[in-house]
């Protein structure tokens, strides 16, 4: 019965180790290497259990063969004793014939005893063979699992590291999102817009001053034109010989 539960116990142990390592898996590569070592150790334990079971099966097969041989031997002895009894009885030696018949019966009883052993051994062999086949099948599955794990070790390590990197990136993005640098950019942009607006205002003020200067210049030119025209009018308005108006006269 110990052998029947060995693979189940090993399977539970492996699962427990795997769960414990997954819960504490800070280094995926070390975790997988340890898992492979555990599988290897558990397989060695399972191989020992299977070997013991197979050994017990072979012992039963040896015992059954010996029991068959013993039964056949006692049957041969019983036949020999019976034949001897018939020969003696034919010779008229009844007493000696009866003694050999008694020996034949004793041999037959031994034969029956060994036949019973053979049947018992055959039943045990059948059960042990079924158990051995199950253990071998379970052991082969463990070996396949180990081979799969060894083959996928690099892939799993790479995937685990990639997943870790993705988690770090997501965490960084989350932290950046919390900081929200766009708000700082918005304030900086708003300050630049105010400076640009101030520059435009200064430009407009400068342009207004320049226009006033040109307007003043144009106003001076108009006044000169007025003076010139006035002088011209005065020169044309006075007829020859007419007295000029004196200042202060009505």
Secondary structure as UniProt FT lines:
FT   HELIX           2..23
FT   HELIX           28..90
FT   TURN            91..92
FT   HELIX           94..179
FT   HELIX           182..237
FT   TURN            240..241
FT   TURN            247..248
//
